[in-house]
Amino acid sequence: MADDRKKLSMTLGESLRQQGVSRRGFLKYCAATASMMALPPNMVPAVAQALEKARRPSVIWLSFQECTGCTESLTRSHSPSVENLIFDHISLDYHHTLQVASGDAAEAAREAAMHENEGKYIVVVDGSIPLANPGYSAIAGISNLQMLEETVAGAAAVVAVGSCAAFGGLPHANPNPTGAVSVGEIIKDKPVVNVSGCPPIPTVITGVLAHFLTFGSLPELDALGRPMVFFGQSIHDRCYRRPFYDKGLFAETFDDEGARKGWCLFRLGCKGPMTYNACATAKWNQGTSWPVESGHGCLGCSEPDFWDAGGFYNALSIPDSDLTRKTGYVVGAGVALGAAAGALNRSTRAKAAAKHETVTIDDLDKKS
Amino acid sequence: MQRLQDIAIKVESPEGIQASHGNALPILHEILHALQRFSTEGEQSCIDLRSLPFGPGDEEELLRLLGRGEINMTMDALGESTIWETAFSGVWIVDHRNAEGERVALQIEIGSVPQIVFSQQEDIVDAIDRLAAQLEEH
């Protein structure tokens, strides 16, 4: 306990030096951290300067109506790795799945962390909160709602991890038998960051925590409370298959020529155009691949109510206009030109997403 | 436990050739402009390849086009990093791995030498203390 307190009072720079990590090692750590936070490499000196002085914050992780998939995602990230190193520098004081303590001792740890770090600790929440009947989900006899309210009262900020905590997720899906709501629907007087996804990308979860550790503030958020740096662009805009969409080359089934050649999965129900997330760049399984690269369309799991948004294999609304003509066959230079096409299509896509009518492949064929 | 990169999975296109998705050439253009800026103005720059939406084969194609130059280095700090100059002088690849050998950053650095290669002032101060202490023992 005394060691823990000593560790808490040390800056990250001091802590790493004590572990025998050289300055080069520290700079490497900063380069990886900046990359994880999706910051440009020229920010590395600023990250180094900030991390040198950073003190590890206390984190209380609350799990409500959830499947533990978010924790699975987090813990299966390259282990041990830079992310884990960051975790060594966060004082994770309460987490049902990961903590050794149980029963009264576990609850005492939560209360101690709240008391000792009043106004400074971070609350991470995964899972939605049932309002229909508090008995649907309770921990140590405390309802989820009560535990959330009392834990958040002294927190600096709240991070809602996963689509359940961010938007209600699966428990909130029609007919929502437990009256599940998101964290943001309850907490109005503290900053709430939504790290959506089912589950969220591990490096996005750690990236947000790293941002707080590094800069002592929360990243810029979009209209849905998600960090812009990870959720600022749609899957479609960052998709390496985007040039095929622009050229009008689509897979029609999962085993046709288009599927084998890696063409666009739009007609197979890919929700990439209406989904904002970092899968196309951060990827999954240690950067190995991501759903579209594996040949399956995006499910849209980081968007509100994605479970109720129609079938996963139903194509989105038909685009209002012929994008091929506007973008002028910009195939072959996906990185630079994909971004330009993205800007051009943003309003078109927004309209399509707003209309969001489910159509069949036959309908699309008639239209095209 | 077997690590992911130890599992022998090879992605092949139907023709048996790993196709790329055309993302290497725009990056090469960016590198060319950065190299010109470094040559004329001395401005160093760095590209984080992990932030780019590469498709299968793009990274391999980019590294193939850049080739290998005269210098290869390894750095052992929080895992092994491999650093090499490409066939184009002033264009370096910095491949940072963690202790498990998993990649944590892949960068292209444009400059005389990647910044992380230089001895760092903090380490030099520490080295002076250790060297002096060692001499005192003898």
Interface residues (C-beta under 8 A of the other chain):
Chain A: V21 S22 R23 R24 G25 L27 K28 Y29 A31 A32 A34 S35 M36 A38 P40 P41 N42 V44 H78 S79 P80 S81 V82 L85 R238 C239 Y240 R241 P243 R260 K261 G262 A280 T281 A282 N285 Q286 G287 T288 E293 V331 G332 A333 G334 V335 A336 L337 G338
Chain B: L4 Q5 S13 P14 A19 H21 G22 N23 L25 P26 I27 H29 S45 C46 I47 D48 R50 S51 L52 P53 F54 G55 P56 D58 M75 A77 L78 S81 V94 H96 N98 A99 E100 E102 R103 V104 A105 Q107 Q115 I116 Q120 Q121 E122 D123
